[in-house]
Amino acid sequence: MPTVTNREIPYNYNSCTDQDIVIRLLDNKAWDIISELRLQRKIGYSARMLFEVLGDLWVVYRNPYIQDDLISNRRRRHALQQALLHRLDMIASRADTNTKVLTLLTIARSAVEKFNLHLIEQNKMRRKAYKTLGKVLRKDNICFDGLSRVAHATDATDWRVEYPFVVLKPDSETQIAPLVKACITLGLTIIPRGGGTGYTGGAIPLTPHSAVINLEKLEQLSAIEPMTLPGTDIVMATVNAECGVVTRRLGDLAKTQDLVFAVDPTSQDASTIGGNVAMNAGGGKAVLWGTTLDNLVSWRMVTPRGTWQEIVRQNHNVSKIHLQDNTTFSITEYAADGKTPLADPTLLTIPGASLRKEGLGKDVTDKFLSGLPGVQKEGCDGLITSARFILHKPPQHIRTVCMEFFGDNLQKAVPAIVEIKNYLDALPEVLLSGLEHLDERYIKAVKYTTKVTRAERPKMILLADIVSDNENALNAAAAEMVRLTNLRNGEGFTASSSAARAIFWLDRTRTAAIATHTNAFKINEDVVIPLPRLGEYNNSIERINIEYSLGNKLAMLATQLTFLQALADKHSEQPLLLEKINAAYSIVIQTQKQWQIIANDLDTYFIELQSRTLRISYKTTISKPLLTIFAGEEHSGIRDSLN
């Protein structure tokens, strides 16, 4: 079978292969026919014309701007349809009585007709949606334009599956309930969206029949208000924020009265309050004051039924929720007006310990959270519209300690984390308010510059914030943390001023660097590891990395061997070139044998591979020698193929 590239279909600029596109626009049977006809060398010119037709269909399906033009202009739409059918007629004129080609053409004509009907149906659906949604929103807040749809097709992952059918931008919280009902009437999948900073793909449309409700306009923020917490006699400073308020605004507001807003995810300059609640966001301050759930007093949300729910925490302990024996929430459901109760409040009582996984601090296995509405559900059980939070009085003094660990064996360094945590837990006057662990790959990705004069990067970094009202006790604790670090082949540094501490934490905020380093989009989920098992976790992840990297390299060697064998067959009567080919083949086959031995017994070689005393480098072992063998202008084509 002749070699077929993955990009014969015009306008194919995404990750889909030609096979993916044929199956998507036609079907599996069509791809089987094309493959069979190629094998028989039957449809060279006809295949190019068919792929041109599919390219035209594909570029419209994947380009909302062209869609807008064709949907609104019947004349252009008809002209495109006729042009596509004309090309299929030309293929038919060359088909003679070939039943395979005729079957393929029947499928293709059906696809063109389906494409035209799709555009017509889109036009009808838009008119119907305007009529229904226009009863709730202003027309300029109902967005079908290409720019809006493209901008809401992905989040921080840059993972793209489908464009939404429509983007909706409500102006007020009161519009949300009727808007949800309208979307349900239209049969649209509802996707709530705040700042679009998520790394889990929660705001990405997976169906073309979806409505993204952009909540960024809901940005009312109250003043800081003292409040007696429900069911207690505790008076706390609180603040109420609509779901579109950017997280940083609450932190800045709290600082004006020397208070702290505890929710501070890395994305706080763009993420919004609704997303914080829906994701149960944390951040560096979560070590001291907990995640979003621990700091909520109450929140409002719209259910998939188009009704309202208000959830109020009772008997708040002003601390981490799992430290409370039982936590009670009052849940009241209201009609679409947001004011008329549909029933008496119900009480949901949850054992505090069940809201956290023992030894982890956060339970990422229980998204359900014992049925608590809204929090940690990623928008799947309703749209968060506003929330009230407690604000904390910070300790008087704070220090940031940066601990850099070196050497090849992290098993010696990881216990330092447990030792430092246990040491701080035993201090009555010093609290750990933030702790972050950076592994070797992250350190490399952010191009971390070590604070010592060693000619190597650290293998692991710990960043810790410690706080106290007793400055002497705080300084003594920081010094002891540095001493414990030194005992584990590490170096420790302490920052006191806010500017110095900000510099210490700067590298932690560069999460996007991982995507740059791997040259890929990035989807994150929380991984919470018991501290004593962090070394085991690191080794497991590194073993997976090595295993897949080695597997990829072996696959590349197999491809090179196939290419060199075919090259030898083609140039069997050119002794000088054949000698070069055989030399290259010998290098590849010998390397393949050596690497396969390592792959078959990876446990034996793991420590050497992890410490870099044994290196498997495709570039050094294969690429450079082969490019040297085939040096010279006359072998440029071979070099291009080898690359």
C-alpha positions as CSV (number, residue, x, y, z in Angstrom):
1,M,0.0,0.0,0.0
2,P,1.5,3.4,-0.9
3,T,2.4,5.8,1.9
4,V,-0.4,8.1,2.9
5,T,0.2,11.2,4.8
6,N,-2.1,12.5,7.5
7,R,-2.7,15.8,5.8
8,E,-4.0,15.3,2.3
9,I,-7.4,16.9,3.2
10,P,-7.0,20.7,2.7
11,Y,-7.5,23.1,5.6
12,N,-6.7,20.4,8.1
13,Y,-4.8,22.4,10.7
14,N,-5.8,20.6,13.9
15,S,-4.9,17.3,15.5
16,C,-7.4,15.2,13.5
17,T,-5.9,12.9,10.9
18,D,-7.5,12.5,7.4
19,Q,-9.0,9.2,8.7
20,D,-10.6,11.0,11.6
21,I,-12.2,13.6,9.3
22,V,-13.4,11.0,6.7
23,I,-15.0,9.0,9.5
24,R,-16.5,12.1,11.1
25,L,-17.9,13.6,7.8
26,L,-18.8,10.3,6.1
27,D,-18.4,7.1,8.1
28,N,-16.2,4.1,8.8
29,K,-17.4,2.3,5.6
30,A,-16.2,5.3,3.5
31,W,-12.7,5.1,5.0
32,D,-12.6,1.3,4.4
33,I,-13.5,1.9,0.7
34,I,-10.9,4.7,0.3
35,S,-8.2,2.4,1.8
36,E,-9.2,-0.5,-0.4
37,L,-9.2,1.7,-3.6
38,R,-5.9,3.2,-2.7
39,L,-4.5,-0.3,-2.3
40,Q,-5.7,-1.1,-5.8
41,R,-4.3,2.3,-7.0
42,K,-7.7,3.2,-8.4
43,I,-8.5,6.7,-7.3
44,G,-5.5,9.0,-7.3
45,Y,-7.0,12.1,-9.0
46,S,-10.5,11.3,-7.8
47,A,-9.2,10.9,-4.2
48,R,-7.8,14.4,-4.4
49,M,-11.1,15.8,-5.6
50,L,-13.0,14.0,-2.9
51,F,-10.6,15.3,-0.3
52,E,-11.1,18.8,-1.6
53,V,-14.8,18.4,-1.0
54,L,-14.2,17.1,2.5
55,G,-11.7,19.9,3.1
56,D,-14.4,22.5,2.2
57,L,-16.9,20.8,4.5
58,W,-14.4,20.6,7.3
59,V,-13.2,24.2,7.2
60,V,-16.8,25.4,7.5
61,Y,-17.6,23.0,10.3
62,R,-14.5,24.2,12.2
63,N,-14.7,27.9,11.4
64,P,-17.6,29.8,13.0
65,Y,-16.8,32.9,11.0
66,I,-17.4,31.2,7.7
67,Q,-20.5,29.5,9.2
68,D,-21.9,33.0,10.1
69,D,-21.5,34.1,6.5
70,L,-23.1,31.0,5.0
71,I,-25.9,30.9,7.5
72,S,-26.9,34.5,6.8
73,N,-26.4,34.3,3.0
74,R,-28.5,31.8,1.2
75,R,-27.0,32.6,-2.2
76,R,-23.5,31.8,-1.1
77,R,-24.7,28.7,0.7
78,H,-26.4,27.4,-2.5
79,A,-23.3,28.3,-4.6
80,L,-21.0,26.2,-2.2
81,Q,-23.4,23.3,-2.3
82,Q,-23.5,23.3,-6.1
83,A,-19.7,23.5,-6.3
84,L,-19.3,20.5,-4.0
85,L,-21.8,18.5,-6.0
86,H,-20.1,19.4,-9.3
87,R,-16.8,18.0,-8.0
88,L,-18.6,14.8,-7.0
89,D,-20.1,14.7,-10.5
90,M,-16.6,14.9,-12.0
91,I,-15.6,11.9,-9.9
92,A,-18.7,10.0,-11.0
93,S,-17.8,10.7,-14.7
94,R,-14.5,8.9,-14.2
95,A,-15.9,6.0,-12.1
96,D,-17.2,3.9,-15.0
97,T,-19.0,1.0,-13.3
98,N,-16.8,0.8,-10.3
99,T,-19.3,0.0,-7.5
100,K,-16.9,0.9,-4.7
101,V,-16.5,4.4,-6.1
102,L,-20.2,4.8,-6.7
103,T,-21.0,3.7,-3.2
104,L,-18.4,6.2,-1.9
105,L,-20.0,8.9,-4.0
106,T,-23.5,8.1,-2.6
107,I,-22.1,8.6,1.0
108,A,-20.4,11.8,0.0
109,R,-23.5,13.3,-1.6
110,S,-25.4,12.5,1.5
111,A,-22.8,14.3,3.6
112,V,-23.1,17.4,1.4
113,E,-26.8,17.4,1.7
114,K,-26.5,16.9,5.5
115,F,-24.1,19.8,5.6
116,N,-26.5,22.1,3.8
117,L,-29.4,21.1,6.0
118,H,-27.2,21.7,9.0
119,L,-26.6,25.3,8.0
120,I,-30.3,25.8,7.3
121,E,-31.2,24.2,10.7
122,Q,-28.7,26.4,12.5
123,N,-30.4,29.5,11.0
124,K,-33.8,28.2,12.3
125,M,-32.4,27.4,15.7
126,R,-30.8,30.8,16.1
127,R,-34.1,32.5,15.3
128,K,-35.9,30.3,17.8
129,A,-33.3,30.9,20.4
130,Y,-33.4,34.7,19.9
131,K,-37.1,34.6,20.4
132,T,-36.9,32.5,23.6
133,L,-33.8,33.9,25.2
134,G,-34.8,37.4,24.2
135,K,-37.5,37.3,26.8
136,V,-34.8,37.1,29.5
137,L,-31.7,38.9,28.1
138,R,-31.0,41.9,25.9
139,K,-30.3,40.9,22.3
140,D,-26.7,42.1,22.5
141,N,-26.2,39.6,25.4
142,I,-27.2,36.7,23.1
143,C,-24.0,36.0,21.1
144,F,-23.9,33.7,18.0
145,D,-21.0,35.5,16.4
146,G,-17.8,33.6,15.6
147,L,-15.6,35.6,18.0
148,S,-17.8,34.8,21.0
149,R,-18.1,31.2,20.2
150,V,-14.3,30.8,19.5
151,A,-13.5,32.6,22.8
152,H,-15.7,30.2,24.7
153,A,-14.7,26.9,23.1
154,T,-11.9,26.2,25.6
155,D,-10.5,27.3,29.0
156,A,-6.9,27.4,30.3
157,T,-6.3,23.9,29.0
158,D,-6.7,25.0,25.3
159,W,-8.5,21.7,24.8
160,R,-11.1,22.2,22.0
161,V,-13.9,19.8,21.2
162,E,-16.9,21.7,19.9
163,Y,-17.9,25.4,19.6
164,P,-20.9,26.3,21.7
165,F,-24.2,27.0,19.9
166,V,-24.6,30.3,21.8
167,V,-22.8,32.4,24.4
168,L,-25.1,34.1,27.0
169,K,-24.0,37.1,29.1
170,P,-26.6,37.9,31.8
171,D,-26.4,41.4,33.4
172,S,-27.9,40.5,36.8
173,E,-28.2,37.6,39.2
174,T,-32.0,37.7,38.9
175,Q,-31.8,36.7,35.2
176,I,-30.1,33.4,35.9
177,A,-33.1,31.3,36.9
178,P,-35.3,32.2,33.9
179,L,-32.2,31.9,31.7
180,V,-31.6,28.3,32.8
181,K,-35.3,27.5,32.2
182,A,-35.1,29.0,28.7
183,C,-32.0,26.9,27.8
184,I,-33.7,23.8,29.0
185,T,-36.8,24.6,26.9
186,L,-34.4,24.9,23.9
187,G,-32.8,21.6,24.7
188,L,-29.4,23.1,25.2
189,T,-26.6,21.8,27.4
190,I,-25.8,24.5,30.0
191,I,-22.1,25.3,30.7
192,P,-21.5,27.9,33.4
193,R,-18.3,29.9,32.9
194,G,-16.4,32.4,35.0
195,G,-12.9,33.5,34.3
196,G,-12.2,30.5,32.1
197,T,-9.0,29.7,34.1
198,G,-9.8,26.1,34.9
199,Y,-7.3,23.4,34.1
200,T,-9.8,20.5,34.3
201,G,-11.9,21.2,31.2
202,G,-15.0,22.0,33.1
203,A,-16.0,24.9,30.9
204,I,-15.4,23.2,27.6
205,P,-18.4,22.4,25.3
206,L,-18.5,18.8,24.4
207,T,-21.6,19.1,22.2
208,P,-22.5,21.7,19.5
209,H,-26.0,22.1,21.1
210,S,-24.6,23.9,24.2
211,A,-25.0,27.3,25.8
212,V,-22.1,28.8,27.6
213,I,-23.5,31.2,30.3
214,N,-20.7,33.7,30.9
215,L,-21.1,35.1,34.4
216,E,-18.4,37.7,34.4
217,K,-20.9,40.6,34.5
218,L,-22.2,39.5,37.9
219,E,-19.5,41.4,39.8
220,Q,-21.2,43.2,42.7
221,L,-19.1,43.1,45.8
222,S,-20.4,44.3,49.2
223,A,-18.5,46.2,51.8
224,I,-16.9,44.3,54.7
225,E,-19.7,43.7,57.2
226,P,-19.6,42.3,60.7
227,M,-21.9,39.4,61.2
228,T,-23.0,37.0,63.9
229,L,-22.5,33.6,62.3
230,P,-25.8,31.6,62.2
231,G,-26.2,29.3,65.2
232,T,-23.3,30.9,67.1
233,D,-22.5,34.0,69.1
234,I,-19.3,34.5,67.0
235,V,-19.0,37.9,65.3
236,M,-16.8,37.8,62.2
237,A,-16.0,40.2,59.4
238,T,-17.7,38.9,56.2
239,V,-18.1,39.9,52.6
240,N,-20.7,39.0,50.0
241,A,-19.7,38.6,46.3
242,E,-21.5,37.8,43.1
243,C,-20.1,34.9,41.1
244,G,-18.3,37.1,38.5
245,V,-16.1,38.9,41.0
246,V,-12.5,38.3,40.4
247,T,-10.9,36.5,43.3
248,R,-8.1,39.1,43.7
249,R,-10.7,41.8,44.5
250,L,-11.8,40.1,47.7
251,G,-8.2,39.7,48.8
252,D,-7.5,43.4,48.1
253,L,-10.7,44.5,49.9
254,A,-9.7,42.4,52.9
255,K,-6.3,44.0,53.1
256,T,-7.8,47.5,53.4
257,Q,-8.9,46.5,56.9
258,D,-5.9,44.3,57.7
259,L,-7.8,41.2,57.1
260,V,-7.2,38.1,55.0
261,F,-9.4,36.4,52.4
262,A,-8.3,32.8,52.6
263,V,-9.1,31.6,49.1
264,D,-6.1,32.4,46.9
265,P,-5.6,30.0,44.0
266,T,-2.8,30.6,41.6
267,S,-5.3,32.0,39.1
268,Q,-6.7,34.6,41.5
269,D,-6.0,37.5,39.1
270,A,-8.5,36.0,36.6
271,S,-10.6,33.3,38.4
272,T,-13.9,34.3,39.8
273,I,-15.8,33.5,43.0
274,G,-18.4,31.3,41.3
275,G,-15.6,29.1,40.0
276,N,-13.9,29.1,43.4
277,V,-17.1,27.7,45.0
278,A,-17.8,25.2,42.2
279,M,-14.2,23.9,42.3
280,N,-13.7,24.2,46.1
281,A,-10.6,26.2,45.4
282,G,-7.7,26.4,47.8
283,G,-4.3,28.0,47.5
284,G,-1.3,28.7,49.7
285,K,-3.5,30.0,52.6
286,A,-5.5,26.7,52.7
287,V,-2.9,25.2,55.0
288,L,-3.9,27.6,57.8
289,W,-7.5,28.5,57.0
290,G,-8.7,25.8,54.7
291,T,-10.3,25.7,51.2
292,T,-13.3,27.6,49.9
293,L,-15.7,25.2,51.8
294,D,-14.1,26.1,55.1
295,N,-14.6,29.8,54.6
296,L,-18.1,29.9,53.3
297,V,-21.0,31.3,55.4
298,S,-23.6,30.9,52.7
299,W,-24.1,30.8,49.0
300,R,-26.9,31.0,46.4
301,M,-27.3,28.9,43.3
302,V,-29.8,28.1,40.5
303,T,-30.7,24.5,40.1
304,P,-31.2,22.6,36.8
305,R,-34.9,23.0,37.5
306,G,-34.6,26.8,37.2
307,T,-35.3,27.2,40.9
308,W,-33.1,28.9,43.5
309,Q,-31.3,27.4,46.5
310,E,-29.8,29.2,49.4
311,I,-27.3,27.2,51.5
312,V,-26.3,28.6,55.0
313,R,-23.8,26.9,57.2
314,Q,-24.9,26.6,60.8
315,N,-22.6,26.6,63.9
316,H,-19.5,27.7,61.9
317,N,-16.3,26.8,63.8
318,V,-14.2,29.5,62.0
319,S,-11.7,26.9,61.2
320,K,-11.2,23.8,59.0
321,I,-14.5,22.0,58.6
322,H,-13.2,18.5,59.4
323,L,-12.2,19.7,62.9
324,Q,-15.9,20.0,63.7
325,D,-17.7,16.8,65.0
326,N,-20.8,17.6,62.9
327,T,-21.4,20.3,60.4
328,T,-25.0,21.4,59.6
329,F,-26.2,23.3,56.5
330,S,-29.7,24.8,56.1
331,I,-31.0,24.5,52.5
332,T,-33.9,26.5,51.3
333,E,-35.4,26.3,47.9
334,Y,-37.1,29.3,46.3
335,A,-39.2,29.8,43.2
336,A,-37.8,31.5,40.0
337,D,-38.3,34.9,41.6
338,G,-35.7,34.0,44.2
339,K,-38.0,35.1,47.1
340,T,-40.9,32.7,47.4
341,P,-40.0,29.6,49.4
342,L,-41.1,26.4,47.9
343,A,-40.8,24.4,51.1
344,D,-39.5,24.7,54.6
345,P,-35.7,24.7,55.0
346,T,-34.1,21.3,55.2
347,L,-31.1,20.5,57.4
348,L,-28.1,18.6,56.1
349,T,-25.9,17.3,58.9
350,I,-22.5,15.9,57.9
351,P,-19.8,14.5,60.1
352,G,-16.9,16.9,59.8
353,A,-14.4,14.1,59.3
354,S,-16.2,12.8,56.3
355,L,-15.5,16.0,54.4
356,R,-11.8,15.4,54.5
357,K,-9.7,12.3,53.7
358,E,-7.7,11.4,56.8
359,G,-4.1,12.3,56.4
360,L,-4.6,14.3,53.2
361,G,-6.3,17.5,54.3
362,K,-8.5,17.5,51.2
363,D,-10.7,14.7,49.9
364,V,-10.5,14.6,46.1
365,T,-12.2,11.2,45.9
366,D,-15.6,12.4,47.1
367,K,-16.9,15.1,44.7
368,F,-20.4,14.5,46.1
369,L,-19.4,15.8,49.6
370,S,-22.3,13.9,51.2
371,G,-24.8,15.7,49.0
372,L,-23.8,19.3,49.8
373,P,-25.1,21.4,46.9
374,G,-22.8,23.4,44.7
375,V,-19.4,23.1,46.3
376,Q,-16.9,21.0,44.4
377,K,-19.4,20.0,41.8
378,E,-17.8,22.0,39.0
379,G,-21.1,23.4,37.9
380,C,-22.8,20.1,37.4
381,D,-25.6,20.5,39.9
382,G,-26.3,24.2,39.4
383,L,-24.9,27.7,38.8
384,I,-23.4,29.5,41.8
385,T,-24.6,33.1,41.7
386,S,-23.2,34.6,44.9
387,A,-21.5,33.7,48.1
388,R,-20.7,35.2,51.5
389,F,-17.2,34.5,53.1
390,I,-15.6,35.0,56.5
391,L,-12.4,37.1,56.6
392,H,-9.6,36.3,59.0
393,K,-7.4,38.4,61.3
394,P,-3.8,37.6,60.3
395,P,-1.0,36.8,62.7
396,Q,1.3,39.7,63.3
397,H,4.5,38.2,61.8
398,I,5.2,36.0,58.9
399,R,8.3,34.3,57.4
400,T,8.7,32.4,54.2
401,V,11.3,29.6,54.2
402,C,12.6,28.2,50.9
403,M,14.2,24.8,51.3
404,E,16.2,23.4,48.3
405,F,17.2,19.7,48.3
406,F,20.0,18.3,46.2
407,G,21.5,14.9,45.3
408,D,20.2,12.0,43.3
409,N,18.3,10.1,46.0
410,L,15.2,12.0,47.1
411,Q,14.4,9.2,49.6
412,K,16.8,11.0,51.9
413,A,15.2,14.4,51.3
414,V,11.4,13.6,51.4
415,P,11.4,12.7,55.2
416,A,12.4,16.4,55.8
417,I,8.8,17.3,54.8
418,V,7.4,15.1,57.6
419,E,10.0,16.2,60.1
420,I,9.3,19.9,59.5
421,K,5.5,19.5,59.6
422,N,5.7,17.5,62.8
423,Y,8.1,20.0,64.3
424,L,5.8,22.9,63.6
425,D,2.7,21.1,64.7
426,A,4.3,20.7,68.1
427,L,4.9,24.5,68.5
428,P,2.1,26.3,70.5
429,E,2.9,29.7,69.1
430,V,3.9,29.1,65.5
431,L,1.6,27.9,62.7
432,L,2.2,26.7,59.2
433,S,0.2,28.8,56.9
434,G,1.4,27.6,53.5
435,L,3.4,24.7,52.2
436,E,4.2,23.9,48.6
437,H,6.3,21.1,47.1
438,L,8.0,21.6,43.7
439,D,9.4,18.5,42.0
440,E,12.3,18.3,39.6
441,R,10.3,18.6,36.4
442,Y,8.5,21.7,37.6
443,I,11.9,23.2,38.7
444,K,13.2,22.6,35.2
445,A,10.1,23.9,33.5
446,V,10.2,27.3,35.3
447,K,14.0,27.6,34.8
448,Y,14.4,27.9,38.5
449,T,17.6,29.7,39.7
450,T,19.0,28.2,42.8
451,K,19.9,30.5,45.7
452,V,23.2,28.8,46.4
453,T,26.4,28.6,44.3
454,R,26.1,24.9,43.4
455,A,26.4,24.0,39.7
456,E,23.2,22.0,39.7
457,R,19.5,22.5,40.1
458,P,17.7,21.3,43.2
459,K,15.9,18.0,42.9
460,M,13.1,19.2,45.1
461,I,12.0,22.5,46.7
462,L,9.8,23.2,49.7
463,L,8.2,26.6,50.2
464,A,6.7,27.2,53.6
465,D,5.0,30.2,55.2
466,I,5.0,30.2,59.0
467,V,3.2,32.8,61.1
468,S,3.0,33.8,64.8
469,D,2.3,36.7,67.1
470,N,5.6,36.0,68.8
471,E,8.4,37.2,66.5
472,N,11.2,35.5,68.6
473,A,9.4,32.2,68.4
474,L,8.9,32.6,64.7
475,N,12.6,33.4,64.0
476,A,13.6,30.4,66.1
477,A,11.2,28.1,64.1
478,A,12.6,29.3,60.8
479,A,16.2,28.7,61.9
480,E,15.2,25.1,63.0
481,M,13.6,24.5,59.6
482,V,16.8,25.5,57.9
483,R,18.8,23.2,60.2
484,L,16.6,20.2,59.4
485,T,17.0,21.0,55.7
486,N,20.8,21.0,56.0
487,L,20.7,17.6,57.6
488,R,19.1,16.3,54.4
489,N,21.6,17.6,51.9
490,G,19.7,20.8,51.4
491,E,20.0,24.5,51.8
492,G,17.4,26.8,53.5
493,F,16.7,30.5,53.2
494,T,14.3,32.8,55.1
495,A,12.5,35.9,53.8
496,S,10.9,38.4,56.2
497,S,9.8,41.4,54.1
498,S,6.7,41.1,51.9
499,A,8.8,41.9,48.8
500,A,11.4,39.2,49.6
501,R,8.6,36.7,50.3
502,A,6.9,37.5,47.0
503,I,10.2,36.7,45.2
504,F,10.4,33.3,46.9
505,W,6.9,32.4,45.8
506,L,7.2,33.8,42.3
507,D,8.3,30.5,40.7
508,R,5.3,28.7,42.2
509,T,2.9,30.9,40.3
510,R,4.3,30.0,36.9
511,T,2.1,26.9,36.4
512,A,1.7,27.6,32.6
513,A,5.4,26.8,32.3
514,I,4.6,23.1,32.5
515,A,2.6,23.4,29.3
516,T,5.4,25.3,27.6
517,H,7.9,22.7,28.7
518,T,5.9,19.7,27.4
519,N,4.7,21.6,24.3
520,A,1.1,20.5,25.0
521,F,-2.1,21.6,26.4
522,K,-2.5,20.8,30.1
523,I,-5.4,19.3,32.0
524,N,-4.9,19.3,35.8
525,E,-6.7,17.4,38.6
526,D,-5.8,17.7,42.2
527,V,-3.4,15.0,43.5
528,V,-3.3,14.9,47.3
529,I,-0.6,12.7,48.8
530,P,0.0,11.7,52.4
531,L,3.3,13.4,53.3
532,P,5.1,10.2,54.5
533,R,4.4,8.7,51.0
534,L,5.5,11.6,48.9
535,G,8.8,9.9,48.0
536,E,6.9,6.7,46.9
537,Y,4.6,8.9,44.8
538,N,7.5,10.7,43.2
539,N,9.2,7.5,42.3
540,S,6.0,6.0,40.8
541,I,5.4,9.0,38.6
542,E,9.0,9.1,37.5
543,R,8.9,5.4,36.7
544,I,5.8,6.0,34.5
545,N,7.6,8.8,32.7
546,I,10.7,6.6,32.1
547,E,8.6,3.7,30.9
548,Y,6.6,5.7,28.4
549,S,9.7,7.7,27.2
550,L,11.6,4.5,26.6
551,G,8.6,2.9,24.8
552,N,8.4,5.9,22.5
553,K,12.1,5.7,21.7
554,L,11.8,2.0,20.9
555,A,8.9,2.7,18.6
556,M,11.0,5.4,16.9
557,L,13.9,2.9,16.4
558,A,11.5,0.4,14.9
559,T,10.4,3.0,12.4
560,Q,14.0,3.9,11.6
561,L,14.8,0.2,10.9
562,T,11.9,-0.1,8.6
563,F,13.0,3.1,6.7
564,L,16.6,2.0,6.4
565,Q,15.6,-1.5,5.2
566,A,13.5,0.0,2.5
567,L,16.3,2.4,1.6
568,A,18.7,-0.5,1.3
569,D,16.4,-2.3,-1.0
570,K,16.0,0.8,-3.2
571,H,19.7,1.5,-3.5
572,S,21.0,-2.1,-3.5
573,E,23.2,-1.4,-6.6
574,Q,24.9,1.7,-5.1
575,P,27.8,0.2,-3.0
576,L,28.9,3.5,-1.4
577,L,25.4,4.5,-0.3
578,L,24.6,1.0,0.8
579,E,27.7,0.9,3.1
580,K,26.4,4.1,4.8
581,I,22.9,2.6,5.1
582,N,24.3,-0.6,6.7
583,A,26.4,1.4,9.1
584,A,23.3,3.3,10.2
585,Y,21.3,0.2,10.4
586,S,23.9,-1.4,12.6
587,I,23.8,1.5,15.1
588,V,20.0,1.4,15.3
589,I,19.7,-2.3,15.7
590,Q,22.4,-2.4,18.4
591,T,20.8,0.4,20.3
592,Q,17.4,-1.3,20.0
593,K,18.8,-4.4,21.6
594,Q,20.4,-2.5,24.5
595,W,17.3,-0.4,25.2
596,Q,15.0,-3.4,24.9
597,I,17.0,-5.1,27.6
598,I,16.5,-2.1,29.9
599,A,12.8,-1.9,29.1
600,N,12.3,-5.6,29.9
601,D,13.9,-5.2,33.3
602,L,13.1,-1.6,34.2
603,D,13.0,-2.3,38.0
604,T,16.7,-3.2,37.9
605,Y,17.7,-0.1,36.0
606,F,15.3,2.4,37.6
607,I,17.6,3.9,40.2
608,E,20.3,4.5,37.6
609,L,17.8,6.0,35.1
610,Q,16.3,8.2,37.8
611,S,19.7,9.5,39.0
612,R,20.9,10.1,35.4
613,T,23.9,7.8,35.9
614,L,22.4,5.8,33.0
615,R,21.1,7.9,30.2
616,I,18.9,7.0,27.3
617,S,19.3,9.8,24.7
618,Y,17.8,9.3,21.3
619,K,19.5,12.5,20.1
620,T,23.0,11.5,21.2
621,T,22.8,7.8,20.4
622,I,20.8,7.9,17.2
623,S,20.2,11.3,15.6
624,K,23.7,12.7,15.7
625,P,25.5,9.6,14.4
626,L,23.0,9.0,11.6
627,L,23.1,12.6,10.5
628,T,26.8,12.4,10.4
629,I,26.8,9.3,8.3
630,F,24.4,10.9,5.8
631,A,26.2,14.2,5.7
632,G,26.4,16.1,2.4
633,E,23.9,17.8,0.1
634,E,23.3,14.6,-1.9
635,H,21.8,13.0,1.2
636,S,19.6,15.9,2.4
637,G,16.4,13.9,1.5
638,I,17.5,11.0,3.7
639,R,18.4,13.3,6.6
640,D,14.9,14.9,6.3
641,S,13.3,11.5,6.4
642,L,15.4,10.5,9.4
643,N,14.2,13.5,11.3
